[in-house]
Amino acid sequence: MTRRTEWPGGADPGAGPGPEFAEGAAPEPGDGSAGRSRSRRGAGAGFGEGAGRRARSDTKSSGSPSSSRAEKGEPRDPVEQARNICLRLLTGTPRTRRQLADALRKREIPDEAAEEVLSRFEDVGLIDDAAFAGAWVESRHHGRGLARRALVRELRTKGVDSALIDEAVGRLEPEQEEETARELVARKLRSTRGLDRDKRLRRLAGMLARKGYGEGMALRVVRQALEEEGEDTEGLDEPF
């Protein structure tokens, strides 16, 4: 015997609505189908509402974090989690080992798993703090005009080792640093015209100081720029 499954609304989900549910359809007179149809609809509606409530209840009760992660396809192995996190963070943006370690810690990856992945990434060259520091110095000096002191400060915040920082900033020649300072002053000089000499000095030297240039170099560069414009620079040898 074939067992027939009753679906909500009395209809097979794979088939279209039966004649009794068709719009405008009417039962044959006297065949009692109208009563049966109303009975089916009433029973079907009650069954459907109850099933919906039970289904929603079952879904809520089974929605644990682990099942949610499994549905999303996230790995449960902490090493694999750490690997995926690092790969996402490294996509298009170099990062230091410290930056990645901090990110793994925030995501509560166990230290042992984090260490394993970070060491492996270093072995294959995906993490290279020396290369990061060199590229950072090159980019920030030529792009933003930052001097050694500012570059050292930024690299420390990225977690780069002091020896690697010294090596990277050591490639920046003093002559190049002073030339960059002159270019910065030349670009800013026009906007200070019309101000008195001391105010121009403070603005220009302050701009260089914020970019990490030492007081002696800043004063020397600003004084020379003002002299070229015909300013009297007597007394500007004093620290500002």
Backbone bond lengths (Angstrom), bond angles and torsions (degrees), N, CA, C in turn:
res aa  C-N    CA-C-N  psi(-1)  N-CA   C-N-CA  omega(-1)  CA-C   N-CA-C  phi
1 M - - - 1.469 - - 1.516 109.30 -
2 T 1.356 117.38 135.57 1.472 122.14 178.64 1.499 109.41 -91.19
3 R 1.327 115.10 125.32 1.462 119.98 -178.87 1.510 109.92 -85.38
4 R 1.279 117.07 130.41 1.460 122.24 179.78 1.524 109.79 -94.41
5 T 1.325 114.92 128.49 1.472 120.17 179.86 1.508 109.46 -90.09
6 E 1.327 116.44 126.97 1.459 121.26 177.72 1.527 109.21 -85.23
7 W 1.336 118.73 119.61 1.450 123.54 178.54 1.509 109.91 -99.81
8 P 1.333 117.23 157.38 1.472 119.33 178.64 1.518 110.57 -54.61
9 G 1.315 114.45 133.27 1.459 118.72 -179.39 1.503 112.56 83.36
10 G 1.378 118.32 0.29 1.458 121.41 176.87 1.502 113.72 74.67
11 A 1.358 119.07 17.47 1.469 120.90 -175.96 1.505 110.54 -121.10
12 D 1.307 116.04 147.06 1.455 122.35 173.28 1.521 108.42 -73.11
13 P 1.403 119.94 128.31 1.463 120.52 -176.90 1.507 113.55 -63.88
14 G 1.312 118.25 -19.60 1.456 120.17 -179.62 1.507 113.33 -90.13
15 A 1.335 117.24 -4.55 1.461 120.50 -177.34 1.505 109.98 -118.41
16 G 1.301 116.34 162.88 1.455 120.59 178.13 1.513 110.07 -76.45
17 P 1.325 118.20 176.72 1.453 121.35 -178.70 1.519 110.40 -65.00
18 G 1.345 115.25 141.81 1.463 121.36 179.46 1.506 110.97 -72.55
19 P 1.314 116.79 174.24 1.467 120.34 -177.08 1.511 112.62 -59.87
20 E 1.349 116.29 -33.99 1.453 117.45 -176.87 1.516 112.47 -69.88
21 F 1.380 118.53 -17.00 1.453 122.26 179.41 1.520 112.12 -103.32
22 A 1.326 117.91 -4.78 1.458 120.74 -178.24 1.508 110.23 -68.39
23 E 1.335 114.44 140.17 1.451 119.48 -177.68 1.518 109.74 -64.24
24 G 1.340 116.07 128.62 1.458 121.53 177.61 1.505 113.60 82.70
25 A 1.350 119.60 -3.40 1.462 120.83 -179.90 1.512 110.09 -74.58
26 A 1.310 118.01 141.54 1.467 122.04 -179.77 1.512 108.64 -127.78
27 P 1.325 119.01 145.01 1.468 121.46 -179.74 1.513 111.30 -71.69
28 E 1.303 114.61 156.43 1.457 119.79 173.99 1.515 109.12 -65.58
29 P 1.316 118.40 137.72 1.472 120.43 179.95 1.498 110.91 -60.15
30 G 1.330 113.65 132.41 1.456 119.86 171.50 1.497 114.96 79.53
31 D 1.348 119.79 1.72 1.467 118.23 -177.52 1.520 112.00 -93.09
32 G 1.394 117.34 -2.11 1.477 120.64 175.53 1.496 113.81 74.62
33 S 1.326 118.36 7.12 1.462 119.49 -177.68 1.503 111.83 -71.79
34 A 1.346 117.92 -27.92 1.463 119.43 179.61 1.504 110.56 -61.06
35 G 1.303 117.44 -43.39 1.461 120.33 178.95 1.493 111.67 -64.80
36 R 1.364 114.15 -43.40 1.461 117.02 -179.99 1.514 110.73 -64.47
37 S 1.368 115.65 -38.30 1.456 119.25 -179.88 1.502 111.15 -63.07
38 R 1.378 116.15 -44.97 1.461 118.63 178.70 1.514 110.78 -63.44
39 S 1.330 115.38 -36.48 1.464 119.17 -179.91 1.521 110.57 -64.78
40 R 1.361 114.28 -42.72 1.466 117.12 179.46 1.524 111.45 -63.58
41 R 1.350 115.40 -43.97 1.450 118.56 -178.88 1.508 111.74 -63.10
42 G 1.282 117.17 -41.34 1.462 120.19 179.13 1.501 111.27 -64.47
43 A 1.314 116.77 -45.05 1.462 119.76 -179.55 1.512 110.49 -67.64
44 G 1.342 115.61 -41.39 1.458 119.43 -179.33 1.502 111.14 -62.45
45 A 1.352 118.10 -43.00 1.457 120.55 -178.62 1.501 111.04 -63.04
46 G 1.326 115.97 -43.58 1.462 118.57 179.87 1.511 111.69 -63.87
47 F 1.327 117.10 -41.69 1.455 121.19 -179.68 1.527 110.33 -65.25
48 G 1.338 116.14 -42.06 1.469 120.24 -178.64 1.511 111.65 -63.39
49 E 1.332 119.04 -44.74 1.452 121.30 -179.46 1.517 111.00 -64.31
50 G 1.316 116.04 -44.00 1.467 118.98 -179.90 1.509 111.75 -64.44
51 A 1.348 114.49 -41.90 1.474 118.22 179.70 1.503 110.76 -64.25
52 G 1.351 116.11 -39.33 1.461 119.17 179.43 1.510 111.69 -61.74
53 R 1.376 115.06 -42.92 1.468 117.81 179.05 1.504 111.64 -64.46
54 R 1.362 115.42 -42.39 1.467 118.29 -179.90 1.521 111.31 -65.55
55 A 1.354 116.36 -39.58 1.472 119.67 -179.93 1.511 111.03 -63.58
56 R 1.357 115.66 -42.74 1.455 118.34 178.72 1.512 111.49 -64.51
57 S 1.341 115.94 -39.00 1.462 120.15 179.44 1.511 110.47 -64.32
58 D 1.374 115.84 -43.31 1.462 119.54 -179.70 1.521 110.71 -64.05
59 T 1.356 116.23 -39.24 1.465 119.58 -179.75 1.507 110.90 -63.70
60 K 1.346 117.39 -43.64 1.457 120.07 -179.86 1.518 111.62 -64.69
61 S 1.339 116.47 -40.35 1.461 119.11 -176.50 1.511 112.01 -69.79
62 S 1.354 117.06 -26.36 1.465 119.03 -178.01 1.520 112.59 -98.05
63 G 1.347 118.61 3.92 1.458 120.52 -175.83 1.512 112.92 -83.99
64 S 1.314 118.14 57.19 1.458 122.52 179.49 1.513 109.57 -74.89
65 P 1.357 118.04 157.93 1.471 120.58 179.05 1.515 112.88 -56.64
66 S 1.346 116.92 -37.59 1.455 119.11 -177.35 1.518 111.12 -67.12
67 S 1.360 116.47 -41.00 1.451 118.50 179.14 1.521 110.58 -68.16
68 S 1.331 116.60 -35.33 1.461 120.52 178.24 1.517 110.65 -63.46
69 R 1.347 116.91 -43.38 1.460 120.41 178.36 1.519 111.17 -63.58
70 A 1.340 115.08 -39.31 1.457 119.02 -179.66 1.519 110.93 -64.18
71 E 1.362 116.12 -40.26 1.453 119.51 179.27 1.518 110.96 -63.32
72 K 1.324 117.40 -35.72 1.454 121.31 -179.28 1.523 112.41 -78.85
73 G 1.305 117.43 -8.40 1.448 120.41 179.03 1.503 114.66 81.71
74 E 1.343 118.25 14.78 1.456 120.38 179.08 1.521 109.88 -76.37
75 P 1.340 117.37 136.09 1.466 119.39 -179.29 1.522 111.77 -69.59
76 R 1.323 115.63 147.49 1.463 119.84 177.96 1.525 111.54 -91.78
77 D 1.322 116.96 -20.25 1.456 120.70 178.90 1.526 109.26 -69.79
78 P 1.351 119.23 122.36 1.465 120.64 -177.26 1.524 113.63 -61.08
79 V 1.324 117.64 -31.35 1.472 120.10 177.54 1.524 110.04 -65.60
80 E 1.337 115.12 -43.31 1.465 118.44 178.70 1.526 111.20 -67.60
81 Q 1.315 116.98 -37.42 1.468 120.62 175.79 1.533 110.18 -60.45
82 A 1.322 116.14 -47.89 1.465 120.57 -179.65 1.523 110.70 -61.02
83 R 1.315 116.92 -41.10 1.467 120.93 179.66 1.528 110.39 -62.08
84 N 1.318 117.37 -45.72 1.465 120.72 -178.79 1.527 111.45 -64.72
85 I 1.330 116.55 -40.40 1.467 120.69 179.69 1.527 110.28 -62.35
86 C 1.322 116.28 -46.53 1.467 120.26 -178.83 1.527 111.84 -64.23
87 L 1.312 116.63 -41.21 1.461 119.54 179.68 1.525 111.09 -63.35
88 R 1.329 116.69 -40.41 1.465 119.41 178.29 1.524 111.17 -63.76
89 L 1.327 116.43 -42.50 1.460 120.23 -177.80 1.524 112.25 -69.83
90 L 1.315 116.33 -29.62 1.464 119.94 -178.44 1.525 113.42 -85.32
91 T 1.314 116.87 -7.62 1.461 120.12 -178.62 1.524 110.49 -66.06
92 G 1.316 116.54 108.63 1.450 122.02 176.69 1.515 115.37 78.75
93 T 1.350 118.36 -5.88 1.466 120.61 -177.01 1.525 110.23 -140.50
94 P 1.330 118.59 112.10 1.464 119.72 175.99 1.526 110.44 -63.71
95 R 1.321 116.56 145.26 1.452 121.31 178.69 1.525 109.17 -140.03
96 T 1.323 115.42 156.51 1.463 119.78 178.49 1.521 109.70 -83.58
97 R 1.320 113.80 165.56 1.467 118.60 178.06 1.530 110.07 -61.48
98 R 1.316 117.77 -40.21 1.458 120.46 -179.77 1.516 112.26 -62.57
99 Q 1.321 116.50 -40.88 1.462 119.93 178.57 1.526 111.17 -61.37
100 L 1.316 117.02 -43.53 1.458 120.74 179.44 1.528 111.11 -68.32
101 A 1.331 116.34 -40.05 1.468 119.64 178.69 1.531 110.86 -61.90
102 D 1.328 116.42 -40.68 1.469 119.85 177.97 1.522 111.17 -63.63
103 A 1.335 115.84 -39.54 1.466 119.73 179.91 1.529 110.73 -65.71
104 L 1.307 117.89 -40.40 1.471 121.26 178.69 1.525 110.82 -66.97
105 R 1.313 116.73 -37.50 1.459 120.25 179.07 1.528 111.09 -65.16
106 K 1.327 116.05 -40.11 1.468 119.42 178.60 1.527 111.46 -63.61
107 R 1.335 116.84 -29.87 1.464 121.17 179.56 1.520 111.93 -91.13
108 E 1.326 115.34 10.57 1.473 122.84 173.97 1.524 112.15 61.24
109 I 1.329 116.49 36.54 1.457 120.50 172.45 1.531 108.00 -77.79
110 P 1.323 119.31 131.15 1.468 121.00 179.68 1.526 111.56 -55.81
111 D 1.336 115.69 144.29 1.468 120.66 -176.82 1.528 112.23 -57.23
112 E 1.324 116.51 -39.38 1.464 119.97 -177.31 1.532 110.81 -64.07
113 A 1.324 116.54 -43.29 1.466 120.33 178.73 1.525 110.67 -66.92
114 A 1.332 116.53 -41.25 1.466 120.54 179.37 1.521 110.93 -61.97
115 E 1.329 116.81 -44.44 1.464 121.16 -179.35 1.524 111.01 -62.37
116 E 1.318 116.23 -40.84 1.464 120.18 179.94 1.526 111.24 -62.01
117 V 1.311 116.75 -45.63 1.472 120.47 -177.92 1.522 111.29 -70.06
118 L 1.322 117.39 -43.89 1.465 120.53 -178.48 1.528 111.22 -63.67
119 S 1.318 116.78 -40.96 1.461 119.92 178.42 1.526 111.06 -65.15
120 R 1.325 116.03 -39.93 1.462 119.92 178.67 1.525 110.46 -64.76
121 F 1.328 117.54 -41.70 1.454 120.98 178.95 1.531 111.42 -64.45
122 E 1.324 117.21 -34.99 1.466 120.08 175.40 1.519 110.74 -66.34
123 D 1.327 116.79 -40.90 1.464 120.79 -178.38 1.522 111.76 -60.93
124 V 1.333 116.63 -37.27 1.470 119.41 -176.96 1.526 112.28 -94.41
125 G 1.345 117.47 2.74 1.459 120.71 174.14 1.517 115.47 87.84
126 L 1.328 118.12 6.77 1.463 119.61 176.96 1.526 111.27 -73.85
127 I 1.309 117.11 -25.02 1.466 122.44 172.26 1.519 107.13 -117.20
128 D 1.328 116.51 123.64 1.468 121.53 -179.41 1.532 107.42 -147.26
129 D 1.305 116.44 92.38 1.463 120.65 -176.00 1.526 112.22 -65.52
130 A 1.329 117.60 -32.08 1.467 119.90 178.94 1.526 110.32 -65.94
131 A 1.326 116.59 -46.04 1.461 120.40 178.44 1.531 110.46 -65.41
132 F 1.340 116.36 -37.97 1.461 120.44 178.02 1.527 110.46 -59.92
133 A 1.324 116.16 -46.99 1.468 120.26 -177.80 1.524 111.03 -63.60
134 G 1.337 117.44 -43.36 1.457 120.40 179.65 1.518 112.11 -62.11
135 A 1.341 116.18 -44.34 1.466 119.95 179.60 1.526 111.09 -67.29
136 W 1.328 116.33 -35.50 1.469 119.94 179.47 1.534 111.25 -64.18
137 V 1.325 116.28 -45.33 1.462 120.46 179.28 1.525 110.17 -61.35
138 E 1.315 116.71 -46.65 1.459 121.13 -179.40 1.532 111.25 -59.90
139 S 1.312 115.71 -47.42 1.466 120.10 -175.77 1.522 112.45 -70.07
140 R 1.316 117.03 -45.61 1.463 119.94 -174.47 1.525 112.57 -76.26
141 H 1.327 117.00 -27.48 1.461 118.02 177.27 1.522 110.74 -74.28
142 H 1.331 115.98 -48.86 1.463 118.76 -177.31 1.530 111.85 -77.61
143 G 1.319 117.46 -30.67 1.454 119.73 -178.19 1.520 114.24 -84.38
144 R 1.341 116.58 -38.44 1.466 120.74 -177.35 1.517 114.04 -116.15
145 G 1.328 117.01 -5.46 1.460 120.45 179.06 1.511 113.68 73.16
146 L 1.331 118.74 23.42 1.463 121.23 -178.21 1.526 110.98 -73.34
147 A 1.330 115.37 141.71 1.466 121.89 178.40 1.527 109.70 -91.37
148 R 1.313 115.12 177.17 1.470 121.05 -175.06 1.523 112.79 -54.63
149 R 1.318 116.02 -46.97 1.456 119.29 -175.27 1.534 111.94 -59.77
150 A 1.319 116.51 -42.97 1.468 120.20 178.48 1.525 111.07 -68.35
151 L 1.324 116.92 -37.47 1.456 120.68 179.74 1.525 111.27 -66.06
152 V 1.314 116.60 -41.65 1.468 120.75 177.38 1.525 110.21 -60.60
153 R 1.317 116.32 -43.79 1.469 121.13 -179.26 1.531 111.38 -61.73
154 E 1.319 116.27 -43.34 1.468 119.73 -179.18 1.527 111.48 -67.24
155 L 1.325 116.80 -43.11 1.467 119.24 -178.78 1.526 111.93 -65.72
156 R 1.321 116.52 -32.56 1.465 118.87 176.59 1.523 111.26 -64.53
157 T 1.334 116.30 -38.91 1.471 119.20 178.53 1.529 111.17 -66.73
158 K 1.331 117.84 -22.47 1.461 121.36 177.70 1.527 111.86 -84.37
159 G 1.328 116.57 -5.61 1.454 119.84 178.24 1.512 114.94 85.56
160 V 1.328 118.34 18.42 1.467 121.35 179.37 1.523 109.19 -76.71
161 D 1.318 115.89 139.83 1.458 121.89 179.73 1.534 110.66 -62.35
162 S 1.335 115.72 145.33 1.470 121.11 -175.96 1.524 112.47 -58.78
163 A 1.335 116.70 -39.02 1.462 119.52 -179.90 1.528 110.94 -64.31
164 L 1.319 117.04 -38.97 1.460 120.55 178.83 1.527 111.07 -69.79
165 I 1.323 116.24 -34.90 1.472 120.04 177.09 1.527 110.09 -64.00
166 D 1.338 115.94 -47.37 1.464 119.75 -179.52 1.528 111.12 -59.60
167 E 1.319 115.88 -39.84 1.463 120.17 -179.89 1.532 110.70 -65.48
168 A 1.327 116.45 -41.31 1.470 120.42 -177.22 1.524 111.67 -69.41
169 V 1.335 117.20 -48.64 1.470 119.28 -177.92 1.526 110.76 -73.17
170 G 1.344 117.02 -21.53 1.459 119.93 178.04 1.515 113.03 -66.11
171 R 1.341 116.68 -19.48 1.469 119.84 178.06 1.519 111.66 -77.44
172 L 1.328 116.62 -12.66 1.461 120.27 179.11 1.526 108.69 -85.29
173 E 1.301 116.65 108.59 1.461 121.86 -176.34 1.535 110.66 -69.89
174 P 1.341 117.26 143.36 1.473 119.87 177.70 1.524 112.94 -56.30
175 E 1.333 116.28 -36.64 1.464 119.80 179.43 1.529 111.20 -63.79
176 Q 1.324 115.72 -40.12 1.467 119.83 178.83 1.520 110.42 -67.21
177 E 1.321 116.07 -39.31 1.462 120.21 179.47 1.528 110.63 -62.72
178 E 1.336 117.21 -43.52 1.466 120.03 179.99 1.520 111.43 -68.87
179 E 1.316 117.11 -37.04 1.463 120.06 177.92 1.533 110.85 -62.97
180 T 1.330 116.01 -39.57 1.473 119.65 177.51 1.520 110.56 -65.07
181 A 1.337 116.37 -38.17 1.470 119.75 177.59 1.526 110.74 -62.32
182 R 1.318 117.66 -40.04 1.466 121.04 178.70 1.536 110.95 -63.74
183 E 1.324 115.64 -40.72 1.465 119.23 179.29 1.522 111.01 -65.00
184 L 1.309 116.86 -39.05 1.463 120.31 178.14 1.526 111.32 -63.34
185 V 1.319 116.31 -43.94 1.465 120.80 -179.92 1.520 110.25 -65.60
186 A 1.322 116.94 -41.77 1.461 120.33 -179.23 1.528 111.25 -60.29
187 R 1.341 117.10 -38.21 1.461 120.13 179.85 1.525 112.06 -71.22
188 K 1.320 115.95 -31.56 1.461 120.43 -176.95 1.530 112.46 -88.55
189 L 1.324 117.19 -18.65 1.459 121.83 -170.45 1.526 112.45 -59.93
190 R 1.315 116.60 -42.44 1.460 120.09 -175.38 1.529 111.60 -60.45
191 S 1.336 116.68 -38.03 1.471 119.35 -177.65 1.525 113.07 -70.32
192 T 1.349 117.79 -11.39 1.470 120.16 179.99 1.524 112.05 -99.14
193 R 1.313 117.94 -3.64 1.459 119.91 -179.44 1.528 110.15 -64.41
194 G 1.334 114.78 139.30 1.457 120.10 -176.03 1.511 113.01 99.30
195 L 1.354 116.92 -17.01 1.457 120.77 176.40 1.526 109.02 -87.66
196 D 1.335 116.09 160.35 1.466 117.74 176.70 1.522 109.91 -71.34
197 R 1.316 114.87 162.07 1.455 120.71 -171.51 1.524 112.86 -57.41
198 D 1.334 117.38 -46.39 1.462 120.18 -176.35 1.528 111.69 -64.32
199 K 1.330 116.20 -37.90 1.457 118.98 179.31 1.524 110.68 -68.02
200 R 1.322 116.91 -38.58 1.467 120.43 176.27 1.523 110.19 -62.10
201 L 1.303 115.13 -41.98 1.462 119.75 179.13 1.529 110.75 -59.70
202 R 1.327 116.00 -48.02 1.460 119.45 -177.39 1.526 111.61 -62.91
203 R 1.319 116.04 -41.37 1.466 118.95 -179.07 1.516 112.11 -65.91
204 L 1.317 116.45 -47.13 1.453 120.39 -177.02 1.532 111.99 -69.38
205 A 1.318 115.45 -45.13 1.466 119.04 179.48 1.528 110.70 -67.59
206 G 1.333 117.31 -36.71 1.466 120.27 177.70 1.512 111.94 -63.83
207 M 1.324 116.77 -38.51 1.457 120.70 176.95 1.528 110.85 -60.96
208 L 1.322 116.61 -44.10 1.468 119.87 178.63 1.527 111.65 -66.69
209 A 1.316 116.30 -38.55 1.467 119.61 179.72 1.527 111.06 -62.30
210 R 1.342 117.21 -40.19 1.466 119.98 179.68 1.517 111.60 -65.17
211 K 1.306 117.44 -24.28 1.463 121.08 178.71 1.522 112.29 -92.35
212 G 1.327 116.24 6.22 1.451 119.68 172.69 1.509 116.13 96.34
213 Y 1.325 119.35 9.14 1.464 121.06 179.70 1.519 109.99 -82.14
214 G 1.317 115.06 140.58 1.453 120.24 -179.84 1.514 112.38 -68.08
215 E 1.330 114.91 159.96 1.466 120.57 -175.97 1.524 112.01 -61.39
216 G 1.344 116.81 -42.59 1.461 120.16 -177.60 1.519 111.94 -62.95
217 M 1.346 116.72 -47.94 1.453 119.90 -179.69 1.532 110.85 -65.24
218 A 1.326 116.98 -41.99 1.462 120.35 -178.72 1.522 110.89 -60.72
219 L 1.325 116.63 -45.63 1.456 120.40 -179.06 1.528 111.28 -63.89
220 R 1.317 116.49 -41.56 1.463 120.69 -179.27 1.531 111.31 -64.48
221 V 1.316 116.81 -44.91 1.462 121.04 -178.16 1.527 110.93 -66.78
222 V 1.326 117.01 -43.48 1.466 120.40 -179.16 1.528 110.41 -66.14
223 R 1.321 116.79 -42.50 1.466 120.07 -179.79 1.522 110.97 -59.89
224 Q 1.327 116.77 -44.64 1.461 120.08 -179.78 1.527 110.94 -63.92
225 A 1.325 116.85 -38.68 1.464 119.51 179.61 1.522 111.11 -66.24
226 L 1.327 116.86 -39.83 1.465 120.08 179.36 1.534 111.35 -69.10
227 E 1.321 116.47 -37.60 1.463 119.97 177.81 1.523 111.12 -61.67
228 E 1.316 117.13 -39.30 1.460 121.20 179.69 1.519 111.20 -64.75
229 E 1.315 117.51 -22.38 1.465 121.12 176.94 1.528 112.01 -92.44
230 G 1.334 116.94 1.39 1.456 120.57 178.29 1.517 114.89 89.93
231 E 1.335 117.72 10.66 1.462 120.89 178.08 1.527 109.90 -73.65
232 D 1.318 115.83 146.35 1.462 121.12 172.98 1.523 107.79 -79.78
233 T 1.316 117.65 116.17 1.451 121.47 -175.81 1.540 112.68 -103.98
234 E 1.319 117.37 16.29 1.448 119.31 179.23 1.538 109.97 -63.28
235 G 1.313 115.95 130.94 1.457 120.93 179.74 1.520 114.00 90.19
236 L 1.327 116.61 -1.42 1.472 119.21 -179.47 1.522 112.99 -85.08
237 D 1.341 116.51 5.00 1.459 118.26 176.24 1.518 111.54 -76.76
238 E 1.322 116.74 -14.18 1.457 119.93 -178.87 1.523 110.02 -74.55
239 P 1.341 116.98 148.55 1.475 119.80 178.86 1.528 109.33 -59.89
240 F 1.314 114.85 145.42 1.457 118.90 179.94 1.526 110.17 -98.56
